[in-house]
Amino acid sequence: MATVFDVGANELIKKAAKELESKPEFKSPSWAMFVKTGVHKQRPPVEKNWWQTRVAAILRTVYTRGPVGTEKLRVKYGGKQNRGYDPEEFKKGSGSIARKSLQQLEKAGFIKQVQKKTHKGRVITPIGKKFLDKIATGIVNESKTQSGKSPAVHSSEKVTA
């Protein structure tokens, strides 16, 4: 069985976002179509399912980095703010988006709050781990079937130019 570490992040997040769209717990808030994702951005996202994509990305982050809190996610989704003539400066991403996404994931049972020594935050549950690993396995199997169809030169065959 494949894990999150065996597949590319972009492909995993894209497929996980499609799966999350069908679940009622991950409906985007009414204000989501109007907000920017941070003060460093000039416009709101243009994609229809950007909320589910962000939630899927946060779920992957909790899987790989946990325990993760709102502040770590704000830093991860931050960026450089254009300040005109002044040098660019790093600004954190939206805390509300990170917090609401974590709450939705927690309500669905994909993550839970823990405290490991001095680190307090959310970690992935077996349900969330199974969800992401199932998608990763599907991606690996899909790539195997695609590579099996294309004609490839085997190592035993010598290619002469």
N, C-alpha and C positions, 0 to 999 in steps of 0.2 A: 504494500500500500504506500502510495506517495504522500509526502507531506508538503507543507507550504514552502519549505526550503528547496524542494526539487523542481519547482516551476517558476516562471517569471512573474514578478509582482503585478505588472500591468494586466497580463492575461487573467491571473487569478482574481484580481479586483473587479475586472470587467464581468467575469462569469458570476462572481459572488453577488455583484450588484443586481444582475438579472434575476438571481434566485431571491434576493431580498425584496424585489419589487412585488412579488406575489404574496408576501407575508404582510398581514394587516398591521403588525407592530411597527413596521418601518415606513409608515406614511410620513411624508414630509410635512412640517408645520405650515400653517397658512402664510406665515411671514417669509418663508424660505425663498419665494420667487423675487423678493424685493431686496434682500440683504447682500452685502458684499461679504466675502469670506475673511476679510481682515482689513485693517486700515491702510495697508500697503497696496491694496487693489483699487483700481479705478472704477470697475464696473462689477455687477453681480454675474454669477455664472450663467452661461447661455444654454447649457445642456438641460434637457427636461428632467433627467434622472440624476442630477448632480448630488442630491441628498443621499440616495442609496449608494452611489459610488463613494462618497465620503464615509458613510457608515461602514461599508465593506473595507475601505482602506484603514479605518480605525480598528476594526476587528482584527485585521492582519497585523497591525502594529501591536495590539495587545498580545496577540499570539507570539510574536517574535521578541518583544522587548519587555513584557509585563514584569512587575506591576507598573502600570501606567496611570497617570492622573491627568487632569485637565491641563495643568501647566506644561507638562511634557508635550502634549498634543498641540498646545498653542505655539510652542517653539517649533515643533515639526512642521506645522502648516503656516508658519510665518514667512516673511520675505523682506526684500529690500524696498523701502519706500522712496519714490522719486521726490526729491525736495527742490526741484528747479536747479538753481546755481549751486546750492549747497551739496555736499557729498551725500550719497545715499546712506540710509540708516536702517538697521534691521528693526522690524516691528513684528510683534507676535500676531498670530492669527486669532480668529474669533473664539472666545471662550464659551459663548452661548451655544455655538454649533457643536463644539467638542463635548460640552456637558450634556446637551440633549441627545446626542448620538450615543454617548455612554449609557445614559438612562434607558434609551430604547433597547440597546443590546443587553442591558442588565434585566430589563423587564421580560425579554424573550428568553432569558436563561443562558445566553451565550457567554456572558462574563459575570464575575462576582467581585465584591470588594474584599480585600484582605490587607493584612499588615505583616510584612516580612521584616523583622528587626526594626529598623528605622524607616523603611520604605513602605509607604501606604499608597494603595491604588487598586486598580482592577486587574485581574488575571483571567485567563480564559478557562472556561469550564469544559468538562468532557463533551458536552453537547456542542459547544462552539468549535472545539477541536475537531470533532467528528464532521461537522458541517464543512469546515474549510478543507480538511483532508480528503473528503469525498469529492469536492470540486477539483482539488489538485490531482487526484487519481484519474478523474475523468479527462483532464487536460493531458496527462501523460498517455493514457490509452488512446486518445484522439490523435496525438502526434505519432504514436506507434503505427496506427492504422494508415495514416497519411504517408508515412515514410515507407510502409510496406507496399503501397500501390505504385510508387514512382520507381522507374527502372534505375537501379544503382549499379555501379561497377564494383564487383566483389574484389576483395584483396587477392584472391587466387588468380584473377584475370589480370594480365599485364596489359597496360595501355602503352602503345607505341605511337610516337608522334612523327 
